[in-house]
Amino acid sequence: MLAWEGARRARVELTMLDGAAMRRLNARAFGRRRLTDVIAFALPQPDGSLLGDVYICPAVARRLVTNGGRVREELIRLTVHGTLHVLGYDHPDGPGRTRSVMWRRQERYVRRLLGGKR
């Protein structure tokens, strides 16, 4: 996905956290004492490269699965979502988020990573 975005000098590390660890990270990073699905941090480097950390909570991913979806697909979606945030994409909160450029790009990458299936 980084190559598809032309981010050849970027590296993203993915970490899976249980619910308690995700709550702690969310509280420490953003002052929010609640569980969330994905948190991403971008760390631009002095040499122009980009390092990113994406944290995902599989327990939340399992709860997000709807309409006969699969946990694997949701984990891929959250990974793509976090990676896009690392690369500088953002979306509005609320109902407009699924119509945003980031969301459309995210869903295109999810389909591509799943082999064109949806």
Residue pairs with C-beta under 8 A, 6 or more apart in sequence:
1 80
1 83
1 109
1 113
2 8
2 10
2 11
2 12
2 83
2 87
4 109
4 112
5 87
7 50
7 87
9 48
9 49
9 50
10 49
10 50
10 51
10 52
10 86
10 87
11 49
11 50
11 51
11 52
12 51
12 52
12 53
12 54
12 82
12 83
12 86
13 51
13 52
13 53
13 54
14 54
14 56
14 79
14 82
15 53
15 54
15 55
15 56
16 55
16 56
16 57
16 58
17 25
17 55
17 56
17 57
18 57
18 59
19 35
19 57
19 59
19 60
22 35
22 36
22 39
22 55
22 57
22 60
23 33
23 34
23 35
25 39
25 55
26 32
26 33
26 34
26 35
26 36
26 39
27 33
29 39
29 41
30 39
35 57
35 59
35 60
36 57
36 60
37 56
37 57
37 60
37 61
37 64
37 78
38 54
38 55
38 56
38 57
38 78
38 81
38 82
38 85
39 54
39 55
39 82
40 52
40 53
40 54
40 55
40 81
40 82
40 83
40 85
40 86
41 52
41 53
41 86
42 50
42 51
42 52
42 85
42 86
42 87
42 88
43 50
43 51
43 52
43 53
44 50
44 51
45 51
50 86
50 87
52 82
52 83
52 86
52 87
53 86
54 79
54 82
54 83
54 85
54 86
55 82
56 75
56 78
56 79
56 82
58 71
58 75
61 71
61 74
61 75
61 78
62 71
62 74
64 74
65 71
65 73
65 74
73 110
73 114
76 110
76 113
76 114
77 106
77 107
77 110
80 106
80 109
80 110
80 113
81 106
84 102
84 105
84 106
89 101
89 102
89 105
90 102
91 97
91 100
91 101
91 102
91 103
92 100
97 103
110 118
111 117
111 118
